[in-house]
Amino acid sequence: MTTATRSRRGVVAPLAVAGAGIGVAVLLHLRDPHVDGSYGVCPVYALTGWYCPGCGGLRGTNLLTEGDLLGSLHSNILVLPLVLAFVLWVADWTRRGWRGEAVRLPGLEKWMLWAFLGLLAVYTVLRNSPWGGWLTPV
């Protein structure tokens, strides 16, 4: 197998994942999640009345595709960092695939995982408290 063939094969999967990500962004841009019921309801919110860490994520992504950065952050403050992390990871995967290197999966130390889960818990409680009104989805 030639180097060029290996390079082309190495980028098929990351480019497919990038295409799927772009497809989701286009779908969220064209079909507005601000319309009630357009994508269903959050089961956590429907059952408990609490906003989960993902509540407002679709609306935040929609606003991000429209160029409204502040509105996106107001819908869900986690959207922008997660989209940026996804873009950087797919770009790294594509570069490594082109070079014939192995995929580098995002890795977290055990303490980082617990810290992240703790921050999600604090974020969830805060956005559902009277002091976290600025974190509730729009």
HELIX and SHEET records of a PDB file:
HELIX    1   1 THR A    3  GLY A   10  1                                   8    
HELIX    2   2 VAL A   12  LEU A   30  1                                  19    
HELIX    3   3 PRO A   43  THR A   48  1                                   6    
HELIX    4   4 GLY A   57  THR A   65  1                                   9    
HELIX    5   5 LEU A   69  SER A   75  1                                   7    
HELIX    6   6 VAL A   79  ARG A   99  1                                  21    
HELIX    7   7 LYS A  110  ARG A  127  1                                  18    
HELIX    8   8 PRO A  130  LEU A  135  5                                   6    
END                                                                             
